[in-house]
């Protein structure tokens, strides 16, 4: 998912939209240039029950790897 050049909160809004439109996707790569994404994407994952896998720098952006967890796959304790 390409969110390069988009400012907070648009990368997270785009990620949420992508997750809703692709419920069977397991991993999403988010490409972002906004420094706020480093906080916003992991926080969104925690709030929505998804797994934040990693972030890694790339040439002119950062790649965020998110594993989407279907609602019925979530473990409750």
Backbone as a printed PyTorch tensor [residue, N CA C, xyz], in Angstrom:
tensor([[[  0.8370,  -1.1540,   0.0000],
         [  0.0000,   0.0000,   0.0000],
         [  0.8930,   1.2310,   0.0000]],

        [[  0.7290,   2.0830,  -0.9560],
         [  1.6090,   3.2340,  -1.1040],
         [  0.9900,   4.4700,  -0.4570]],

        [[  1.5640,   4.8850,   0.6670],
         [  1.1020,   6.0870,   1.3610],
         [  2.2010,   7.1520,   1.3670]],

        [[  3.1670,   7.0020,   0.4670],
         [  4.2540,   7.9820,   0.4050],
         [  3.6990,   9.3510,   0.0210]],

        [[  4.1810,  10.3740,   0.7300],
         [  3.7510,  11.7400,   0.4710],
         [  2.4690,  12.1270,   1.1930]],

        [[  1.8320,  11.1810,   1.8710],
         [  0.6020,  11.4720,   2.6080],
         [  0.9520,  11.7440,   4.0620]],

        [[  0.2810,  12.7250,   4.6490],
         [  0.5520,  13.1340,   6.0250],
         [ -0.4750,  12.5360,   6.9750]],

        [[ -0.0800,  12.4580,   8.2170],
         [ -0.9370,  11.9750,   9.2970],
         [ -2.2780,  12.7020,   9.2620]],

        [[ -3.3570,  11.9900,   9.3860],
         [ -3.5600,  10.5750,   9.6840],
         [ -3.8500,   9.7190,   8.4540]],

        [[ -3.6060,  10.2390,   7.2600],
         [ -4.0070,   9.5420,   6.0350],
         [ -3.3880,   8.1500,   5.8810]],

        [[ -2.0970,   7.9170,   6.1960],
         [ -1.5960,   6.5450,   6.0510],
         [ -2.3820,   5.5190,   6.8690]],

        [[ -2.7620,   5.8640,   8.0820],
         [ -3.5330,   4.9290,   8.9110],
         [ -4.9590,   4.7880,   8.3860]],

        [[ -5.5370,   5.8680,   7.9290],
         [ -6.8840,   5.7920,   7.3460],
         [ -6.8550,   4.8950,   6.1130]],

        [[ -5.8440,   5.0480,   5.2840],
         [ -5.7120,   4.1950,   4.1020],
         [ -5.5040,   2.7310,   4.5000]],

        [[ -4.7080,   2.4910,   5.5400],
         [ -4.4890,   1.1260,   6.0180],
         [ -5.7940,   0.5150,   6.5180]],

        [[ -6.5670,   1.2670,   7.2800],
         [ -7.8540,   0.7640,   7.7810],
         [ -8.8000,   0.4590,   6.6210]],

        [[ -8.8280,   1.3200,   5.6440],
         [ -9.6830,   1.1000,   4.4650],
         [ -9.2260,  -0.1630,   3.7170]],

        [[ -7.9220,  -0.3060,   3.5570],
         [ -7.3820,  -1.4780,   2.8640],
         [ -7.7540,  -2.7600,   3.6160]],

        [[ -7.6260,  -2.7370,   4.9350],
         [ -7.9650,  -3.9150,   5.7470],
         [ -9.4450,  -4.2690,   5.5960]],

        [[-10.3060,  -3.2590,   5.5630],
         [-11.7410,  -3.5070,   5.4160],
         [-12.0830,  -4.0380,   4.0210]],

        [[-11.3910,  -3.5410,   3.0120],
         [-11.6780,  -3.9410,   1.6370],
         [-11.0410,  -5.2780,   1.2620]],

        [[-10.0530,  -5.7190,   2.0160],
         [ -9.3450,  -6.9760,   1.7360],
         [ -9.3010,  -7.8340,   3.0020]],

        [[-10.4400,  -8.3090,   3.4520],
         [-10.4820,  -9.0270,   4.7350],
         [ -9.6990, -10.3350,   4.7540]],

        [[ -9.3920, -10.8960,   3.5890],
         [ -8.6420, -12.1550,   3.5820],
         [ -7.1410, -11.9430,   3.4230]],

        [[ -6.7070, -10.6990,   3.2890],
         [ -5.2710, -10.4260,   3.2010],
         [ -4.6290, -10.7530,   4.5380]],

        [[ -3.4230, -11.2510,   4.4880],
         [ -2.7410, -11.5710,   5.7360],
         [ -1.6500, -10.5620,   6.0590]],

        [[ -0.8970, -10.1650,   5.0690],
         [  0.1740,  -9.1950,   5.3000],
         [  0.0220,  -8.0140,   4.3620]],

        [[  0.2690,  -6.8600,   4.9280],
         [  0.2030,  -5.6250,   4.1570],
         [  1.5280,  -4.9020,   4.3560]],

        [[  2.0990,  -4.4500,   3.2500],
         [  3.2800,  -3.5910,   3.3080],
         [  2.8010,  -2.1700,   3.0840]],

        [[  3.0930,  -1.3010,   4.0290],
         [  2.7200,   0.1000,   3.9230],
         [  3.9940,   0.8940,   3.6720]],

        [[  4.0260,   1.6340,   2.5720],
         [  5.1580,   2.5000,   2.2560],
         [  4.7690,   3.9050,   2.6690]],

        [[  5.5450,   4.5070,   3.5680],
         [  5.1760,   5.8290,   4.0820],
         [  6.4040,   6.7090,   4.2650]],

        [[  6.1910,   7.9990,   4.0720],
         [  7.2520,   8.9860,   4.2880],
         [  6.9920,   9.8330,   5.5360]],

        [[  5.7850,   9.8140,   6.0370],
         [  5.4360,  10.6270,   7.2020],
         [  6.0340,  10.0100,   8.4620]],

        [[  6.8710,  10.7490,   9.2060],
         [  7.4640,  10.2070,  10.4320],
         [  6.4310,   9.7640,  11.4670]],

        [[  5.2480,  10.3540,  11.4620],
         [  4.2130,   9.9820,  12.4320],
         [  3.7300,   8.5480,  12.2290]],

        [[  3.9260,   7.9990,  11.0470],
         [  3.4990,   6.6190,  10.7850],
         [  4.2270,   5.6360,  11.6930]],

        [[  5.4350,   5.9670,  12.1250],
         [  6.2010,   5.0900,  13.0130],
         [  5.4810,   4.8580,  14.3360]],

        [[  4.6880,   5.8040,  14.7590],
         [  3.8870,   5.6630,  15.9670],
         [  2.4690,   5.2160,  15.6330]],

        [[  1.8990,   5.8240,  14.6030],
         [  0.4810,   5.6130,  14.2870],
         [  0.1530,   4.1920,  13.8380]],

        [[  0.9870,   3.6050,  13.0010],
         [  0.6770,   2.2700,  12.4780],
         [  0.7420,   1.2080,  13.5720]],

        [[  1.8060,   1.1570,  14.4000],
         [  1.7870,   0.1800,  15.4990],
         [  0.6240,   0.4110,  16.4720]],

        [[  0.2950,   1.6740,  16.7450],
         [ -0.8290,   1.9670,  17.6530],
         [ -2.1400,   1.4770,  17.0540]],

        [[ -2.3420,   1.6800,  15.7550],
         [ -3.5570,   1.2020,  15.0890],
         [ -3.6350,  -0.3200,  15.1930]],

        [[ -2.5100,  -0.9910,  14.9950],
         [ -2.4870,  -2.4510,  15.1040],
         [ -2.9180,  -2.9100,  16.4930]],

        [[ -2.3840,  -2.2690,  17.5270],
         [ -2.7580,  -2.6360,  18.9050],
         [ -4.2470,  -2.4110,  19.1460]],

        [[ -4.7540,  -1.2800,  18.6920],
         [ -6.1690,  -0.9540,  18.9380],
         [ -7.1130,  -1.8690,  18.1670]],

        [[ -6.7090,  -2.3460,  17.0060],
         [ -7.5780,  -3.1560,  16.1490],
         [ -7.3100,  -4.6480,  16.2400]],

        [[ -6.3160,  -5.0410,  17.0350],
         [ -6.0370,  -6.4650,  17.2140],
         [ -5.2250,  -7.0950,  16.0960]],

        [[ -4.4890,  -6.2770,  15.3490],
         [ -3.6220,  -6.7970,  14.2960],
         [ -2.1950,  -6.8600,  14.8220]],

        [[ -1.3230,  -7.5030,  14.0720],
         [  0.0580,  -7.6930,  14.5050],
         [  0.9870,  -6.7940,  13.6940]],

        [[  1.7030,  -5.9200,  14.3990],
         [  2.7220,  -5.0950,  13.7560],
         [  3.9880,  -5.9230,  13.6920]],

        [[  4.4360,  -6.2630,  12.4870],
         [  5.5750,  -7.1640,  12.3170],
         [  6.8970,  -6.4130,  12.4170]],

        [[  7.0580,  -5.3540,  11.5960],
         [  8.3220,  -4.6310,  11.6060],
         [  8.2100,  -3.3530,  10.8000]],

        [[  9.2280,  -2.5290,  10.9760],
         [  9.4130,  -1.3780,  10.1000],
         [ 10.8650,  -1.4010,   9.6780]],

        [[ 11.0980,  -1.0310,   8.4330],
         [ 12.4680,  -1.0110,   7.9360],
         [ 12.6270,   0.1430,   6.9580]],

        [[ 13.7610,   0.7970,   7.0240],
         [ 13.9890,   1.9280,   6.1160],
         [ 14.2110,   1.4350,   4.6910]],

        [[ 13.7630,   2.2320,   3.7670],
         [ 14.0300,   2.0140,   2.3560],
         [ 14.5630,   3.3280,   1.8110]],

        [[ 14.8280,   3.4130,   0.5520],
         [ 15.4890,   4.5910,  -0.0110],
         [ 14.9260,   5.9090,   0.5110]],

        [[ 13.7150,   6.2400,   0.1540],
         [ 13.1510,   7.5450,   0.5170],
         [ 11.9130,   7.4090,   1.3880]],

        [[ 11.7100,   6.2370,   1.9590],
         [ 10.5150,   5.9910,   2.7630],
         [ 10.8010,   4.8820,   3.7700]],

        [[  9.8070,   4.5560,   4.5480],
         [  9.8870,   3.4400,   5.4880],
         [  8.8360,   2.4270,   5.0970]],

        [[  9.1920,   1.1580,   5.2240],
         [  8.2590,   0.0660,   4.9460],
         [  7.7650,  -0.4670,   6.2860]],

        [[  6.4640,  -0.4990,   6.4430],
         [  5.8240,  -1.0510,   7.6430],
         [  5.1310,  -2.3380,   7.2370]],

        [[  5.3800,  -3.3990,   7.9820],
         [  4.7710,  -4.6930,   7.6850],
         [  3.7330,  -4.9720,   8.7620]],

        [[  2.5000,  -5.1720,   8.3050],
         [  1.3730,  -5.4160,   9.2070],
         [  0.7490,  -6.7490,   8.8420]],

        [[  0.5200,  -7.5700,   9.8440],
         [ -0.2000,  -8.8270,   9.6380],
         [ -1.6310,  -8.6230,  10.1140]],

        [[ -2.5550,  -8.7200,   9.1920],
         [ -3.9560,  -8.5330,   9.5320],
         [ -4.5060,  -9.8250,  10.1210]],

        [[ -5.1690,  -9.6990,  11.2490],
         [ -5.7640, -10.8400,  11.9390],
         [ -7.2740, -10.7320,  11.7900]],

        [[ -7.8780, -11.7720,  11.2180],
         [ -9.3350, -11.7480,  11.0790],
         [ -9.9630, -11.7670,  12.4650]],

        [[-11.1050, -11.1310,  12.5840],
         [-11.7840, -11.0010,  13.8770],
         [-11.9820, -12.3510,  14.5500]],

        [[-12.3650, -13.3750,  13.7860],
         [-12.6170, -14.6910,  14.3830],
         [-11.3320, -15.4460,  14.6980]],

        [[-10.1550, -14.9430,  14.2730],
         [ -8.8820, -15.5620,  14.5870],
         [ -8.2880, -15.0430,  15.8890]],

        [[ -8.8110, -13.9480,  16.4060],
         [ -8.2280, -13.3410,  17.5960],
         [ -8.4280, -14.2460,  18.8070]],

        [[ -7.3930, -14.3240,  19.5870],
         [ -7.4170, -15.1500,  20.7880],
         [ -7.8380, -14.2860,  21.9580]],

        [[ -8.7790, -14.7610,  22.7430],
         [ -9.1950, -14.0310,  23.9280],
         [ -8.6990, -14.7500,  25.1610]],

        [[ -8.3010, -13.9810,  26.1550],
         [ -7.8010, -14.5850,  27.3890],
         [ -8.5830, -14.1120,  28.5660]]])
